[in-house]
Amino acid sequence: MDEREQMRRWVQNWKELGPILEEMKQHEIREEDNVAGLRQLARAFDYATRREPPCQDSGLVEMQRLLAKMPR
C-alpha cells in the first residue's frame, strides 16, 4: 500500500469514526458527576492555599547572570 492509499484510508476512517467519537464525548460530558469533580478540585485548592506562599524568585535571574558569564 502506498502513502496516498494510506492517507485515503486515514481520512475515510475519520469520516466514519469522527461522529461516533463526538457522540461518545458528548455522552461522557452529560453523564459526568460535576459535584464530585468540584469536591476533588476543592481539596486540591485548599491544600495549595494552606501551604507557604510561593517563593518570589524563580531562579531565572540567577540563571541569566550565569549564562551572561559564559563565553560565546
Short mmCIF file of the C-alpha atoms (twelve columns), coordinates in Angstrom:
data_MODEL
# 
_entry.id   MODEL 
# 
loop_
_atom_site.group_PDB 
_atom_site.id 
_atom_site.type_symbol 
_atom_site.label_atom_id 
_atom_site.label_alt_id 
_atom_site.label_comp_id 
_atom_site.label_asym_id 
_atom_site.label_seq_id 
_atom_site.Cartn_x 
_atom_site.Cartn_y 
_atom_site.Cartn_z 
_atom_site.pdbx_PDB_model_num 
ATOM 1  C CA . MET A 1  0.000   0.000  0.000  1 
ATOM 2  C CA . ASP A 2  1.462   3.349  -0.997 1 
ATOM 3  C CA . GLU A 3  1.399   6.563  1.013  1 
ATOM 4  C CA . ARG A 4  -1.518  8.018  -0.929 1 
ATOM 5  C CA . GLU A 5  -3.663  4.951  -0.196 1 
ATOM 6  C CA . GLN A 6  -2.753  5.122  3.499  1 
ATOM 7  C CA . MET A 7  -3.812  8.768  3.618  1 
ATOM 8  C CA . ARG A 8  -7.086  7.974  1.832  1 
ATOM 9  C CA . ARG A 9  -7.855  5.228  4.362  1 
ATOM 10 C CA . TRP A 10 -6.938  7.511  7.255  1 
ATOM 11 C CA . VAL A 11 -9.325  10.215 6.001  1 
ATOM 12 C CA . GLN A 12 -12.082 7.655  5.423  1 
ATOM 13 C CA . ASN A 13 -11.648 6.317  8.981  1 
ATOM 14 C CA . TRP A 14 -12.002 9.802  10.438 1 
ATOM 15 C CA . LYS A 15 -15.093 10.478 8.337  1 
ATOM 16 C CA . GLU A 16 -16.693 7.329  9.729  1 
ATOM 17 C CA . LEU A 17 -15.425 7.454  13.297 1 
ATOM 18 C CA . GLY A 18 -15.441 11.217 13.909 1 
ATOM 19 C CA . PRO A 19 -19.200 11.452 14.573 1 
ATOM 20 C CA . ILE A 20 -19.114 8.322  16.760 1 
ATOM 21 C CA . LEU A 21 -16.263 9.720  18.850 1 
ATOM 22 C CA . GLU A 22 -18.034 13.078 19.143 1 
ATOM 23 C CA . GLU A 23 -21.192 11.368 20.399 1 
ATOM 24 C CA . MET A 24 -19.144 9.419  22.948 1 
ATOM 25 C CA . LYS A 25 -17.548 12.665 24.141 1 
ATOM 26 C CA . GLN A 26 -20.919 14.390 24.472 1 
ATOM 27 C CA . HIS A 27 -22.330 11.409 26.368 1 
ATOM 28 C CA . GLU A 28 -19.403 11.475 28.816 1 
ATOM 29 C CA . ILE A 29 -19.881 15.215 29.347 1 
ATOM 30 C CA . ARG A 30 -23.613 14.790 30.036 1 
ATOM 31 C CA . GLU A 31 -23.045 11.906 32.460 1 
ATOM 32 C CA . GLU A 32 -20.145 13.466 34.375 1 
ATOM 33 C CA . ASP A 33 -20.679 13.983 38.105 1 
ATOM 34 C CA . ASN A 34 -19.778 17.668 38.345 1 
ATOM 35 C CA . VAL A 35 -20.334 17.851 42.106 1 
ATOM 36 C CA . ALA A 36 -17.791 15.078 42.744 1 
ATOM 37 C CA . GLY A 37 -15.319 16.790 40.418 1 
ATOM 38 C CA . LEU A 38 -15.714 20.092 42.231 1 
ATOM 39 C CA . ARG A 39 -15.181 18.357 45.579 1 
ATOM 40 C CA . GLN A 40 -11.912 16.900 44.319 1 
ATOM 41 C CA . LEU A 41 -10.780 20.261 42.978 1 
ATOM 42 C CA . ALA A 42 -11.764 21.968 46.235 1 
ATOM 43 C CA . ARG A 43 -9.475  19.659 48.205 1 
ATOM 44 C CA . ALA A 44 -6.579  20.440 45.874 1 
ATOM 45 C CA . PHE A 45 -7.312  24.172 46.066 1 
ATOM 46 C CA . ASP A 46 -7.485  24.067 49.878 1 
ATOM 47 C CA . TYR A 47 -4.168  22.197 50.016 1 
ATOM 48 C CA . ALA A 48 -2.495  24.724 47.725 1 
ATOM 49 C CA . THR A 49 -3.752  27.721 49.707 1 
ATOM 50 C CA . ARG A 50 -2.692  26.254 53.080 1 
ATOM 51 C CA . ARG A 51 0.935   25.973 52.004 1 
ATOM 52 C CA . GLU A 52 3.505   28.685 52.444 1 
ATOM 53 C CA . PRO A 53 3.381   31.447 49.852 1 
ATOM 54 C CA . PRO A 54 5.345   30.598 46.715 1 
ATOM 55 C CA . CYS A 55 8.859   31.948 46.581 1 
ATOM 56 C CA . GLN A 56 9.205   35.170 44.676 1 
ATOM 57 C CA . ASP A 57 12.425  34.127 42.937 1 
ATOM 58 C CA . SER A 58 12.095  31.529 40.204 1 
ATOM 59 C CA . GLY A 59 15.838  31.320 39.676 1 
ATOM 60 C CA . LEU A 60 15.558  32.895 36.242 1 
ATOM 61 C CA . VAL A 61 17.555  35.993 37.225 1 
ATOM 62 C CA . GLU A 62 20.356  33.835 38.658 1 
ATOM 63 C CA . MET A 63 20.378  31.637 35.544 1 
ATOM 64 C CA . GLN A 64 20.617  34.706 33.285 1 
ATOM 65 C CA . ARG A 65 23.512  36.040 35.376 1 
ATOM 66 C CA . LEU A 66 25.393  32.735 34.993 1 
ATOM 67 C CA . LEU A 67 24.673  32.466 31.283 1 
ATOM 68 C CA . ALA A 68 25.929  36.008 30.732 1 
ATOM 69 C CA . LYS A 69 29.331  34.949 32.149 1 
ATOM 70 C CA . MET A 70 29.707  32.041 29.719 1 
ATOM 71 C CA . PRO A 71 31.948  32.512 26.713 1 
ATOM 72 C CA . ARG A 72 30.132  32.912 23.418 1 
# 
